[in-house]
Amino acid sequence: MALDFDIVPSNAAAGGSDHNLVLSSWMHQTLMGSGHRAVVEWLLDQWGTIVAVHPEHREQIFGWLCGGINEDQEPVLHMVYVRNAWRQQGVGAALMKKLTPALGDKRVWLTHEPRASRKHPKAWEGLVSSWGLVYNPYKVLKL
C-alpha cells in the first residue's frame, strides 16, 4: 500500500507550528556547525518551505523541503528532509517534483550538503545525478 500524503505550504517561518521540526531536523542534517542556525532561520523566513503531511491529520509531517526559484528562474534547493519512518516511500521525490515540475535539462542548485552525503555516498551520488543537483552554497544569497 502506497503512503498517502498531501504537500502543502509550511508555516515554519515566523515560528509557526512546523518551525521546531524543520529547524531541528535541518540543524541535525547539515554539515555546518551550530553557528549556522541564524542562516537557517533567515532561509526559512526568505524562501518557501513545503511539507508532506498526512491527508487527515495535517500536524503529522512526513518530510519537508526549503527552496524555490531564484531571480534567474533557476530552482534552488536549500534542504530536503524525510523522517526515517517514511523514507523510500516517495515523499522526497514528491517534494522535489513540486520544486522542479518541468525542468527539462536545468540543474538544481543545492546550497546545503546534507550529512547523508557522507554517510551514504553511493545513494547520494544517485540523487545528485537523477535531480541534476549542483552544490553552490552562494545561491543562498539569491545571487
FENDAFEN-V32169 format. One record per helix or strand. SS is the DSSP state (H for helix, E for strand). FROM is the first residue (numbers start at 1). TO is the last residue. If there is no record, write none. Layout:
SS;FROM;TO, SS;FROM;TO
This chain:
E;6;9, H;13;15, H;19;29, E;30;30, H;34;46, E;48;53, E;61;69, E;75;82, H;84;86, H;91;99, E;108;110, E;114;114, H;116;119, H;121;131, E;133;135, H;137;141
